[in-house]
Amino acid sequence: MKIGLKFLFFFFPLCVLTYSCTPDPVYPDEPQLTFLRYEYNGSDTLRAVFSFTDGDGDIGVAPIGNDSNMVMTLYYKAPDGQFHVARPGVSTTDSIYYTYRIPELPEGQRGLEGEIYLVVNPQFIIYDTIQFNAFLLDQSHNKSPLVRTSEQVLN
């Protein structure tokens, strides 16, 4: 019995110490964005879900101002089966895009990771099948690589 207690007395603190000393994750300073999925209720709410990482932890914009730090550009599936950038009205140069403000996160955090849920109102989209290109900016103006979502049927 004494051997078992001695073993437990030394083994338990060793396990706690080993678990508590795991290093913080290391990510690149540039934000990394990955499309995860859509959440669509079939009528008025479409959510695009992304995961992100940022090595220097400076994701987010201040609550004041009108800067955005995440942009999604709308693409639609044409009758030929190819996706084309959606353009407003008769414009041949503009595109339809959605801008979002990811809020500033608490200071002092490095190696951030998390999920971003972006809401799009599909009632104002005239296309049957869509997808988006998206990117994320951090406060140092590092831009994530462009991410293409999967396609989503709306009607």
Secondary structure by P-SEA (a helix, b strand, c coil): caaaaaaaaaaaaaaaaaaaacccccccccbbbbbcccccccccbbbbbbbbcccccccccccccccccbbbbbbbbcccccccccccccccccccbbbbbccccccccccccbbbbbbbcccccccccccccccccccccccccbbbbcccccc
